[in-house]
Amino acid sequence: MNIEDGPTMRPQPSFICHLLRITDMAEDRTRWDLDWEKVFKILKDPMKVYRLLLQGRPMLGEMNKETIDTYCAALREAQKTAFVCARCFRAPEFKLDKLWQLWDDDKRLQHMFAGLEFACESSPLSQDARLLRDRGEAFVDLVRKFITSAGQTPPYALPFPFPDPWWQQFARDFPKPPPEAYIAMTLIRQEFIANFITGVYVSVEDVYDKCNSDAIMDAIKDCGRAGGSYQAFGM
């Protein structure tokens, strides 16, 4: 599967990594992740995250409806791909979710890093998009929630929302409708999650070859023939 296609907005270098001297991922992935965990402990307030990103990423304050509509199209495709990967991950004939449970932490972490790397490289905020997630959770649980959210969304509502209480708790402080910057960050957050799922799955699939690329592409085509609906997958 080709996962090289980036988002519509050109990715920029991480200002958080420069500001807080976070270890380069290419140098030491474990230290890199530990450094980010420290950042999460410092920035627990979503409003602080919002203001910090506005300060370090001026482009977010320059968003307009046209830009957001364009980005929605990119998010829609990212979610479709992630949905196919999530379904393959949990498919009984592949049993990748069962293998995942049997692997030790180091093996799972190897694939989690691959997912994070792809999500960071694909995001217009690069690594800074990690700020939009307050905490991690078990990958299998994340996949399950992602599939559930997709199944609850009618085709005309794509891209589908992937709500998070932490990120939504301060939305009520904004006027209605909320500013474009908040909408853009929400979309970027959703795309990051989708690309993370895709990146982890492709890493697992590449290493263990439990599901060939042709099968995935056939599933994507089936989704397209269904008019973008996830009903093609029995949702």
Secondary structure as GFF3:
##gff-version 3
##sequence-region A 1 235
A	DSSP	alpha_helix	15	20	.	.	.	ID=ss1
A	DSSP	alpha_helix	29	42	.	.	.	ID=ss2
A	DSSP	alpha_helix	46	56	.	.	.	ID=ss3
A	DSSP	three_ten_helix	58	62	.	.	.	ID=ss4
A	DSSP	alpha_helix	65	90	.	.	.	ID=ss5
A	DSSP	alpha_helix	96	102	.	.	.	ID=ss6
A	DSSP	alpha_helix	105	122	.	.	.	ID=ss7
A	DSSP	three_ten_helix	126	132	.	.	.	ID=ss8
A	DSSP	alpha_helix	139	151	.	.	.	ID=ss9
A	DSSP	three_ten_helix	155	157	.	.	.	ID=ss10
A	DSSP	alpha_helix	165	168	.	.	.	ID=ss11
A	DSSP	three_ten_helix	171	173	.	.	.	ID=ss12
A	DSSP	alpha_helix	180	208	.	.	.	ID=ss13
A	DSSP	alpha_helix	213	225	.	.	.	ID=ss14
A	DSSP	three_ten_helix	230	233	.	.	.	ID=ss15
###
